[in-house]
């Protein structure tokens, strides 16, 4: 059945949208009866962590979570022009197949910008997308173009992107700077060479998983101290677990810091 482009889709030009702000299992967590998981407050509902950014030449998606189909439908995003990956973990990657409709609308393959470790995972987990038969498929198999990146700045959809090395426990992942906005999810350490890239920010988006220590993520205390050192005009915390209740914790944060939530939009102008 032919696909009909969405009428009146969300216009993200010049905006950043938090598609998801939750940890790897999401909030509510399956089977959990805690107060946050049972909360009626919508800002305590957190899908897996990702962004959509309206750049001069289209919409950039940062990571493809297992919730990406729901996220895009919820926000009425009718088209994605390119995808950028922070790292290869399942909660940031495994919704990729749900983007297979976009090459049909675009009339070309969907470009995926990623490091070599992410490309290896994509080629292994979505091997059918690289089978010779995929050349003759329309929407049944993702039509993808893998665009290798490293720590060198590059351009995507008319915008300059600066990759930044971050530590995620024993894993090396990427954060990204778009103008004076930096996105640093899944991080518990910042190497010396990255600190200068975080200077002069208007907006910092930073991992803050929970109250207790975690071996691969900043907890809230660590995130606040890191945000103070970076000194952005405004900091938003993301990748949040069910340990953190939105209203009470948000009210306790220092000036210029707050919890992000699913559906939050920022004006990048």
N, C-alpha and C positions, 0 to 999 in steps of 0.2 A: 504494500500500500504506500503510495507517495507520501512524503512528509511535507507538511505545510508550515512554513516559518511562523513563529509566535507573533501575534499582533500586539502592539504596545508592550514590548519587553522592557525590563528595567534598564534605564540609561545609567551606566556607570562611568561615563566620561568624566575624568578628573576626580574620581572617588575611589576609596578603598572600602571594601565590604568584608566583614568577618563572617565567612560562611559557617565556620565551626570554631569553637573555643575550648573543646573538651579534651580529655585525656584519651588514651588508646581504647578504653572500653566504653567511653561516652558516659554522660550523666543524663538520666538515671542509669545506673549500672544494673544489668540483668540480675534479678533475684535479690536485690538489696532493699532493705526496709528502713534505711537511715532517713533522717529528717530531710536531708537535701534531695535524696533520690525520690522521696515521696512528696516533695514540695510542689504546691500549685503555682509557685512563682516561675514565670516563663524564663527568667534569666538564670535559673538553676537548671534549665534543660540545655545541655551542651553536646552538640554533635562533634565528630572528630575534627581536628584542627586544620583549617585551611583559610585562604583568602581569595577574593577576586578583586582585581585592580583594573580600573578603566584607564588605559594608556592612549596616547594619541592615535594609534592605528588599530585599536581593538581591545578586547577583554583578555587579560592574562589571569590564568588560574594558577595559584601556588599550591601544589600538591593535589592529589586525587584520592580523597578518603573513601572508605567503604560507604560513607553517607552522601557521596557527591550527587547522586541522582536526586535524592530528597532535598539537598541543599539548593541545587539549581532550580528545582521546581518551586520550592518555598519562596525563593527570591525572584522568580520570574526572569531568570537569566536565560535568554533564548539562544545565545551563541557564545562560544569560547574560541578565541583565535590562536592561542598558544598556551602551553603549560610549562611551568617551572617547578623543579623539585628540590626540596631541602635535603632529602635522604631517602633511603630505600625501605624503611620500615613499613610494615603492612598497613598501619593506620594512616599513613601518608601516601600510599601508592595503590592499594588494591581496589580502588573504585575506577581504575583506568578504563575498563571495558565499557563503562556507561557513557563514555565520551564518543563512542563510535558513530553517533549520528552527526557530529559536527563536520567531519570531512564531506559529508553529503551536502550540507548547506554551503560550505566554503568552496566546494569544487576543487579541493586540493587536500593533500595530506595534512594532518594536524601536527605541528612541530612541538617536540618535547625537548626542553633544555635541561640537561642533567649531567652530573659527574659520571665517570666510568663505572663506579660501583652501582649506581642507580641503573645505568644502561644494562649492566650484566643481569640485574634482578628482573628488569622488564623483559629482556630477551628470554630469560628462563621461565618466568611465571606466565608470560603472555606469548609463548613461542608460536602459537597459531597465527598471530598477527604478522609474523615474518616468514610464513610458509609461502612458497611460490603461488599457491592458489589465492592468496590474499590480494594479488594484483587484480584479479577479476571480480572481487567482492565489492558490494556497495556498502550497505549499513551492517551486514552480518559480522564483519571482521574489522577491527580498528585499522584505519589507514593512517600510519604514523611515520613521521620523519624524526629520527633521533639527532639532536643537535648537541654535540659534546661541549661542555664548559669546564673551566678550571677556576683559578682565582683571579683571572684577568677580567677586567670590566668588558661588557659586551652590550650590544643593542638588541632590544626585542620590542616589536610593535611601536617603534619610534621613540623609545625611552632607553636611557643608559642605566644599566644595572651593575652594581658592584657586589660581587660575591665576597663573603667574609667567612673565614674558617672559624668553626665553633667546636667545642668538645661536648659530646653527649655520652658521658661515661667513657667506655673504651672506643666508642665510635667517633669518627670525624664527620661532621655534617656541615651544611652551609646555611648561613644567614644571608640576607640580601639587603642592600641599601638602594632605595629608589629616591633620588633627590635627597631631601632631608628627612626621609622616613626609613627606618630600619626594622626589619622583621627577623627576630631571633627566637625561634621556637626550638624545643627539644635541646636544651643546652644546660650544662652545669659547670662550664668552664670556658673562659675566653683567653686565647693565647695572646702573647705580647704583641704580635704583629697586627692583631685585629683591633686593638683599642683605638689607634689613631683613626680608623675608619668609622668609629662611632662618635666622633667629635662633631659638635655643631648641629645636633639633631633637633628638629621640631617635634618629631614623634618617634618614640621607641616602643616596639611591641616585643614583649619579653616573656619567656617561660616562667611560670610560677605555679608549680604543680599542686602543692599542699602545704600544710603547716609543718609536718615532720620532715626530717632529712630523707633524701632519696639519692641513690647512687648515680643516677643519670640525668636528673632534672634539678634546677634550682627549686628549693622550697620558697615559701613566701618571704621569709626573713632574708634569705640570700638574694632573692630577686629585688627586694626593696633596696638593699645595700648596693647591689650592682647598678640599679637605676640611679641611685644618688651619685655614684661615681661617674656614670656616663653624663648625667646632667641634662637630659633632653627636656624641652619645654613641657612635654606631656608624655607620660608612660602609660601603656595599657598592658595588663598582664593577661596571658592566654595559656592554653594547654592545662586547663584547670580540672582537678579531680573533685569527687563528691565530698571531700573533707572541707571544702570551702563553700560557705553559704553566701550568696551574692550580696544581699543588702547589708548584713551586719559587718562582713569583712570589708566591703567597699567603703563603708562609712568610717572604718578605722585606719584607712591608708593615709599616708602623708599627702599634703597638697601637691597637685600635679601628677598624681598616680591614681589609677582606677582599674577595676576589673573589666575586661572586655566581655562581650556577650554575643551570642549568635544573632546576626542581623544588624549589628552596630555598623554604621556608616561614618566614614571620615572624609571630609573635603580636603583633597590634596592641593588645592589651589592656594 
